[in-house]
Amino acid sequence: MKKKFDILICGVGGQGIILCSNLIGNAAVIEGVSVKGSEIHGMAQRGGSVEAHVRLNCNFGPKILLKEADLIIGFEPMEACRTSYYLKKNGIMVVNNFPVFIPGKEYEYEKIIEFLKSKTPNIYIENFTKISEKLGSTKVINTLMLGFASKFIPLKKQSFITAIENFLPEKVLKINIDAFNYFSS
């Protein structure tokens, strides 16, 4: 991999955004690709916004510039909307369409989805929460969404699986690898 590739992952606290960014970073290290990252997670434990920037083959700082993200992985639709200004023209968005409702954060879901669709023709919206429930746990939403998004990330599938094996405890390895592989079967 020689070209720079910027990934922004966003959602709310508890969805596994930081783990997802660590898995991408570890997959890059496995392949010998330079990686930089930055995390913003102020009130994450209370359902607050979380975002992680992962930059592959970047010579500059860890934070993605506005309108420079090649890929946004949005674990929550409102958070995807909030960070959409990072997306480059014709960038790719992978968005979980299951909103996390927090008191005081009510919004018109249909308008959010409409707005996201206006940002890029390369948008994939799916109820990843429902799929993760079918797989046995909503805690695998991060590896499920990473598995889907990995089609667009210029790293090898096996590098991601090795990263999952490196980061997760034995007792949850199978369900997470199955979640990662869900869209490739």
C-alpha positions in Angstrom: 0.0 0.0 0.0 1.6 3.3 -1.1 -1.4 5.7 -1.1 -2.6 7.6 1.9 -6.0 6.5 3.2 -7.9 8.3 6.0 -10.6 6.6 8.1 -12.9 8.3 10.6 -14.9 6.1 13.0 -17.7 7.7 15.0 -20.5 6.8 17.4 -21.4 7.0 21.0 -19.6 5.6 24.1 -19.8 1.9 24.5 -20.1 1.0 20.8 -16.5 -0.1 20.4 -15.2 2.7 18.3 -11.8 2.8 20.0 -11.4 -1.0 19.6 -12.3 -0.7 16.0 -9.6 1.9 15.4 -7.1 -0.2 17.3 -7.9 -3.2 15.1 -7.3 -1.1 11.9 -4.1 0.2 13.3 -2.9 -3.2 14.3 -3.8 -4.6 10.8 -1.7 -1.8 9.3 1.3 -2.6 11.6 1.0 -6.2 10.6 1.4 -5.2 7.0 4.2 -2.8 7.7 2.0 0.2 6.7 2.6 3.4 8.6 -0.3 4.4 10.8 -1.3 7.4 12.9 -4.4 7.8 15.0 -6.2 10.1 17.3 -9.2 9.6 19.6 -11.8 12.0 20.9 -13.9 10.6 23.7 -14.8 13.2 26.3 -18.1 12.0 27.8 -18.0 8.5 26.2 -19.1 6.6 29.2 -22.4 8.5 29.4 -23.4 8.0 25.7 -21.4 11.0 24.5 -19.8 11.4 21.1 -16.7 9.3 20.3 -14.6 9.7 17.2 -11.4 8.1 16.1 -9.1 9.1 13.3 -6.9 6.5 11.6 -4.5 7.6 8.9 -2.7 5.0 6.8 0.5 6.0 5.0 0.2 9.6 6.1 3.3 11.8 6.6 1.6 14.4 8.7 -0.4 14.6 12.0 -2.9 12.0 13.4 -6.1 14.1 12.8 -7.9 14.0 9.5 -8.4 17.4 7.8 -11.8 18.6 6.9 -13.0 17.1 3.6 -10.1 14.6 3.5 -11.6 11.3 4.9 -11.7 8.5 2.4 -14.0 6.5 4.6 -16.4 7.2 7.5 -17.6 4.3 9.6 -20.7 5.6 11.5 -21.8 3.4 14.4 -24.7 5.8 15.0 -26.6 7.9 12.3 -26.6 11.2 14.1 -22.8 10.9 14.9 -22.2 10.1 11.2 -24.1 13.2 10.3 -22.1 15.3 12.8 -18.8 14.1 11.4 -19.8 14.0 7.7 -18.0 17.3 7.0 -14.7 15.3 7.2 -15.7 13.2 4.1 -13.9 13.9 0.9 -15.9 14.3 -2.3 -17.1 10.9 -3.4 -15.8 9.4 -0.2 -17.3 6.3 1.3 -19.7 6.1 4.3 -20.7 2.9 6.1 -23.5 3.8 8.5 -25.5 1.8 11.1 -29.0 3.0 10.7 -30.0 2.1 14.3 -30.1 5.3 16.3 -29.1 5.5 19.9 -31.7 7.6 21.6 -30.4 9.6 24.5 -32.6 12.0 26.5 -32.3 15.4 25.0 -30.9 14.1 21.7 -34.2 13.4 19.9 -34.1 14.0 16.2 -36.0 13.3 13.0 -34.4 10.0 11.8 -35.6 10.3 8.2 -34.0 13.7 7.8 -30.7 12.4 9.1 -30.6 9.6 6.6 -31.6 11.9 3.8 -28.8 14.3 4.8 -26.3 11.4 4.8 -27.3 10.2 1.4 -26.8 13.7 0.1 -23.1 13.7 1.2 -22.0 10.9 -1.2 -23.2 8.4 -3.7 -21.0 5.9 -2.0 -23.0 5.3 1.1 -24.0 1.9 2.7 -26.7 2.1 5.3 -27.6 -1.1 7.2 -29.1 -2.1 10.5 -25.8 -3.5 11.9 -27.3 -3.6 15.4 -30.0 -6.0 14.3 -27.5 -8.2 12.5 -25.2 -8.3 15.5 -28.2 -9.3 17.7 -28.8 -12.2 15.3 -25.1 -13.2 15.6 -25.5 -13.4 19.4 -24.4 -10.0 20.9 -24.6 -6.3 20.1 -21.1 -6.1 21.4 -19.8 -7.4 18.0 -21.2 -4.5 16.1 -17.6 -3.1 15.9 -16.1 -6.2 14.2 -19.3 -6.6 12.1 -19.0 -3.1 10.7 -15.3 -3.4 10.3 -15.8 -6.5 8.3 -18.1 -4.7 6.0 -15.9 -1.6 5.8 -12.8 -3.7 5.2 -13.8 -4.1 1.6 -12.8 -0.4 1.1 -9.7 -0.3 3.3 -6.5 -1.1 1.4 -5.4 -3.8 3.9 -5.6 -7.6 3.6 -8.5 -9.5 5.3 -6.1 -11.8 7.1 -4.4 -8.8 8.7 -7.7 -7.8 10.3 -8.3 -11.3 11.5 -4.9 -11.5 13.0 -5.5 -8.1 14.7 -8.7 -9.4 16.2 -6.8 -12.5 17.5 -4.2 -10.1 18.9 -6.6 -7.8 20.7 -9.6 -9.9 21.9 -9.7 -12.6 24.6 -10.1 -16.2 23.6 -13.7 -16.5 24.9 -15.0 -13.9 22.4 -12.7 -14.6 19.4 -15.1 -16.9 17.5 -18.1 -14.6 17.6 -16.0 -11.6 16.6 -14.3 -13.4 13.7 -17.7 -14.7 12.6 -19.0 -11.1 12.8 -16.1 -9.8 10.8 -16.6 -12.5 8.1 -20.4 -12.1 8.0 -20.5 -10.0 4.8 -17.8 -12.0 3.0 -19.6 -15.3 3.1 
